[in-house]
Structure formats: structure tokens, C-alpha cells
Amino acid sequence: MSPLESYRIIDCRHGLVLFLAHRMMRRLVLWDPVAREQRRLFFPPELDNAQMFFFNGAVRRPARRQGWHFQVALIARDALCTRVSVWLYSSETAVWGNINSLQLQSIQSMPQPSTLVGNSFCWLFTVDHGCVILEFDLDRQSLAVTELPPHIDMEIDFHKLWIMPSQGGGLGFIHLSQHFHAQLWKRVPDSDGLAVWVPDRAVEFGELRSSCKGDFLTLVGFDEESNAILVLTASGVFMVYLQSTEFKKLSDPMSFCHHYPFACFYPAGTGIIDGHDGNEVLNNM
């Protein structure tokens, strides 16, 4: 993997890993570890100026197709941090689609890694009044912004929130609180047909707490395939399965960095690089 050591991971999904090259190179690298192949994508031409700045990206295989069929979404902000724009690249057309833009209040943070909810890429980031979710619908190629419940914004800790699909498949998120407790939320229509946030269910991580030092939990990733969160504790990084609350330790304590679960399926006898199996967690230091 040495040719990619100078690149930063920005997303990982469906057996593909998306990297950002050095800023001056202004390009993305898509890597399939099983096929041992790479694809390089240059930024859209609209990003070749001093008015737009790379923000984040996401990747997927449409309908879980094999081979080099993929879509990459790229988001950027303007110089005033008040507008976000999204482009979609498809391997079938080999071009970036039309730009989609949305006006926002002052952006305060880089977004978390994307979550695929249904057929939409979603990113969580902070603006001047709290956290918002940016949703890019891949079918309509449209942008929408959803605010979090007001009381969540009032006590916000950005690293204790993560977007995830709800049990019904719609938009949801998890909120970690003190003492190894979490609350799941979901977006549902109310009596007037308007979408509102409602609590879904509470989760207690009692067994994890007994295995860890300290009282803090920090979210560093989410595994869409197994519905598991990745949390940093004083005892290391753990993957915690939300349905059963079972967990496994991934690494010893380290400084904060995002983790990207990698999963793929391949014929028996096919190795990944140096013989690893089909489950790994990649991280950005």
C-alpha cells in the first residue's frame, strides 16, 4: 500500500476505499484492495479556483454491482463558509454531473465521514447554531438540510453524534451521553405529514463499561454492514454492535482519528494484499 501512504482516506464502502491526494494535486484515488486496482479522478473544473474548497466525499457501488461500477460524490464549501456544493461522478458516464448547491449559515466544522441512508449520502457537521445533516439524494441528485432536535443542539458534543439508518431504513442518528448510555433517534412523519425527530430506543453499554477505564466514549466510526458503532475509550477502540451490545476490541488507546470499516466478499483462496481476511478497519491518523 506504499503508493497510497501520502493520501488521506475520506470514505470506504462496498469494498472500495476513497482517498484524497495532496491538496495541490487536487485529485481522488479509488482503490479496490481485492482486485488490486486503482482509479484516479481529478476534481471537477469548478473546484480549480480559490473560491471553492474541498469539504468531503463519498463512494458506493450502485446496487452492489461488482467490477468497476461506482459513484463518487464530492462536496465543497465556498470561501465564506456559507454555501455547500455537491458533484456526482459515475463510472458509467466517466464525467462529473452538474453542480448542486445550497445556502447555509456559517459552517463551523469539517463534516464527519458519510453515511449511506437508503439511496442518499448524508454528512453531519456544525453550523453557527448547532449541528445539521446534509443529505444528497442520488436518485434526484438533490440537496437537503435537516436540523437536529433543538435540545440536542443545546448540549451538543459533535463527537458524540453519528448519522445512521433507523430500523425502518429512514434517516436516524445516535447520541452518546455520559456513563456509557446512548439514545437512538429517527425521522418520521407527523399527523400533518411533516417529518419530525422522535426517540427510537435507548441503549446501555454496561458490559463495555466494565471492560474500560474511565467514563468517556467518543464516536470514531460506524459500520453500515453490521449496524455497529466504533468508539474510542481510555482502554482503546471498540466496535459495538447496537442490536446485541456485544463488542470487540480493535486497537489499544490512541489519539482521536476516524475509523473506516472495510468489508468485501470474494472467492475462497483470494487474499487481500498480504492474505488478510474480508474484514478490516482503516483509520486516519
C-alpha positions in Angstrom: 0.0 0.0 0.0 3.1 2.3 -0.1 1.9 4.3 -3.1 -1.1 5.4 -1.1 0.7 6.3 2.1 0.7 10.1 1.3 -3.1 10.0 0.7 -5.9 10.6 3.2 -8.9 8.2 3.5 -12.2 10.0 3.1 -14.6 7.1 2.7 -14.9 3.4 2.5 -17.9 1.4 1.3 -18.8 -1.7 -0.8 -15.2 -3.0 -1.0 -13.9 0.4 -2.3 -11.7 2.9 -0.5 -11.7 6.6 -1.5 -8.6 8.7 -0.9 -7.8 12.4 -1.2 -4.4 13.2 -2.7 -2.3 16.1 -1.6 -4.2 19.3 -1.9 -2.0 20.7 -4.7 -2.7 17.6 -6.7 -6.4 18.1 -6.5 -7.4 14.5 -7.2 -9.0 11.5 -5.7 -7.9 7.9 -5.8 -10.3 5.0 -5.7 -8.8 1.7 -4.5 -10.2 -1.9 -4.8 -7.9 -3.9 -2.5 -9.3 -7.3 -3.7 -8.8 -6.6 -7.4 -5.6 -4.7 -6.6 -6.7 -1.9 -8.9 -6.9 1.9 -8.6 -8.7 4.7 -10.4 -7.7 8.3 -10.3 -10.3 11.1 -10.5 -9.4 14.8 -11.0 -11.6 17.3 -9.2 -14.4 19.0 -11.1 -13.3 22.1 -13.0 -15.4 24.4 -10.7 -13.0 23.4 -7.9 -10.0 24.7 -9.7 -10.2 28.2 -8.3 -9.7 30.0 -4.9 -13.5 30.4 -4.3 -14.3 26.7 -3.6 -12.7 24.4 -1.1 -12.9 20.6 -0.8 -15.1 19.5 2.1 -15.6 15.7 1.9 -16.6 12.9 -0.3 -18.4 9.5 -0.5 -18.3 6.4 -2.6 -20.6 3.4 -3.4 -21.2 0.6 -5.9 -24.7 1.1 -7.3 -26.9 -1.9 -6.4 -23.8 -3.6 -5.1 -22.5 -4.3 -8.6 -19.1 -5.9 -8.9 -16.3 -4.7 -11.1 -15.5 -1.0 -11.8 -19.0 0.3 -11.5 -19.1 3.1 -8.9 -20.4 6.5 -7.9 -18.4 9.2 -6.1 -19.9 12.3 -4.5 -17.7 15.3 -3.8 -18.8 18.2 -1.5 -17.1 21.6 -1.3 -17.8 24.9 0.6 -17.3 28.5 -0.6 -14.7 30.9 0.9 -17.3 32.5 3.2 -18.4 29.1 4.6 -22.0 29.8 3.8 -22.6 27.6 0.8 -22.1 23.9 0.1 -21.9 22.3 -3.4 -22.1 18.7 -4.5 -20.9 16.9 -7.7 -21.6 13.3 -8.6 -19.2 11.2 -10.7 -20.5 8.0 -12.3 -18.2 5.3 -13.8 -20.8 4.7 -16.5 -20.6 8.3 -17.9 -17.0 8.9 -16.8 -17.8 12.6 -16.1 -18.8 14.8 -13.1 -22.5 15.7 -13.2 -24.0 19.2 -12.8 -23.2 21.1 -9.6 -25.9 21.2 -6.9 -25.6 24.0 -4.3 -27.3 25.0 -1.1 -27.1 28.2 1.0 -26.3 27.6 4.7 -25.5 29.6 7.8 -21.8 29.9 8.8 -20.2 26.4 8.6 -18.1 25.7 11.7 -16.5 22.3 11.2 -15.4 19.7 8.7 -18.1 17.0 8.2 -17.9 13.5 9.7 -17.4 10.7 7.2 -20.5 10.0 5.1 -23.3 7.5 6.0 -25.4 5.9 3.2 -29.1 6.1 4.3 -31.4 4.5 1.7 -30.2 6.0 -1.6 -28.7 9.1 -0.1 -25.3 10.2 1.1 -25.5 12.0 4.4 -22.9 14.1 6.3 -23.1 15.7 9.8 -21.3 19.0 10.5 -21.8 22.1 12.7 -23.0 25.5 11.7 -23.2 28.6 13.9 -26.4 27.4 15.7 -25.6 23.7 16.1 -25.4 20.5 14.0 -27.1 19.9 10.7 -27.3 16.9 8.3 -26.6 17.4 4.7 -28.4 14.8 2.5 -27.7 14.2 -1.1 -30.3 12.1 -2.8 -28.6 10.0 -5.5 -31.8 9.4 -7.5 -33.0 13.0 -7.6 -29.5 14.4 -7.3 -30.8 17.0 -5.0 -29.6 18.5 -1.7 -31.5 19.0 1.6 -30.5 20.1 5.1 -32.1 18.7 8.3 -31.5 20.2 11.7 -31.2 18.1 14.8 -33.7 18.3 17.7 -33.3 21.6 19.5 -32.3 20.2 22.9 -29.6 18.0 21.3 -28.1 21.2 19.7 -28.1 23.0 23.1 -25.9 20.3 24.7 -24.0 19.4 21.6 -20.8 17.4 21.6 -20.0 16.9 17.9 -18.0 13.7 18.7 -20.9 12.0 20.4 -23.3 12.1 17.4 -23.3 9.9 14.3 -25.8 9.6 11.4 -27.2 6.1 10.9 -30.2 4.5 9.2 -33.1 3.9 11.5 -34.6 0.4 12.0 -37.2 1.3 9.3 -34.4 2.3 6.9 -35.0 6.1 7.2 -32.8 8.8 8.5 -31.6 8.5 12.1 -28.7 9.2 14.4 -27.2 8.1 17.7 -26.4 10.4 20.6 -23.9 9.2 23.2 -24.3 10.6 26.7 -22.3 10.1 29.9 -21.9 6.8 31.7 -22.0 4.5 28.6 -25.6 5.4 27.6 -26.9 6.2 24.1 -30.2 7.3 22.6 -31.2 6.4 19.0 -33.4 8.9 17.1 -35.3 8.5 13.9 -37.1 10.8 11.4 -40.8 10.0 10.9 -43.8 11.9 9.5 -46.2 13.5 12.0 -50.0 13.8 11.7 -49.6 16.6 9.2 -47.2 14.6 7.0 -44.2 16.7 8.1 -41.0 14.9 9.1 -40.0 15.2 12.8 -37.4 13.7 15.1 -38.7 11.2 17.7 -36.7 9.0 20.2 -36.3 5.4 18.9 -34.7 3.4 21.7 -32.2 3.7 24.4 -29.0 1.6 24.6 -26.9 0.8 27.6 -23.3 -0.4 27.2 -22.9 -1.9 30.7 -20.6 -4.7 29.8 -18.4 -2.4 27.7 -18.1 -0.1 30.7 -16.9 -2.9 32.9 -14.1 -3.6 30.4 -13.0 0.0 30.0 -11.1 2.6 32.1 -12.7 6.0 32.6 -16.2 7.2 31.7 -15.9 8.7 28.3 -16.9 7.4 24.9 -16.1 9.2 21.6 -17.6 8.1 18.3 -14.9 7.5 15.6 -16.9 5.5 13.0 -19.9 3.5 12.0 -20.2 0.1 10.2 -23.2 0.2 7.9 -23.0 -3.5 7.2 -23.3 -4.7 10.8 -25.0 -1.7 12.4 -22.1 -1.2 14.8 -20.5 1.9 16.2 -16.8 2.4 16.7 -15.9 4.1 19.9 -12.7 5.5 21.4 -12.3 4.9 25.1 -9.4 5.2 27.6 -8.8 1.5 27.1 -8.8 1.5 23.2 -11.1 1.5 20.2 -14.0 -0.9 20.3 -16.7 -2.0 17.8 -20.0 -2.2 19.5 -23.0 -3.9 17.8 -26.1 -1.9 18.5 -28.6 -4.7 18.3 -26.9 -7.0 20.9 -24.5 -4.5 22.5 -21.8 -7.2 22.1 -18.4 -5.7 21.4 -14.8 -6.4 20.3 -11.6 -4.5 20.8 -9.9 -3.2 17.7 -6.9 -1.4 19.0 -5.1 0.0 22.0 -5.6 3.6 23.1 -4.6 6.2 20.5 -5.3 9.8 19.7 -8.6 10.7 18.0 -9.0 9.7 14.4 -11.8 8.4 12.2 -12.0 4.7 11.5 -13.4 3.2 8.3 -14.8 -0.4 8.4 -13.9 -2.3 5.3 -15.8 -5.4 4.2 -15.9 -7.4 1.0 -16.8 -10.8 -0.4 -14.5 -12.8 -2.6 -14.0 -16.4 -3.7 -12.2 -18.7 -1.3 -8.4 -18.6 -1.8 -8.4 -15.0 -2.9 -6.4 -12.8 -0.5 -6.4 -9.1 0.2 -2.9 -7.7 -0.3 -1.0 -9.9 2.1 -3.6 -12.6 3.0 -5.9 -10.6 5.3 -9.5 -11.7 5.5 -12.5 -9.8 4.4 -12.9 -7.6 7.4 -10.6 -4.7 8.3 -10.8 -1.3 9.9 -8.8 1.5 8.3 -8.1 4.7 10.2 -6.8 8.2 9.5 -4.1 9.5 11.8 
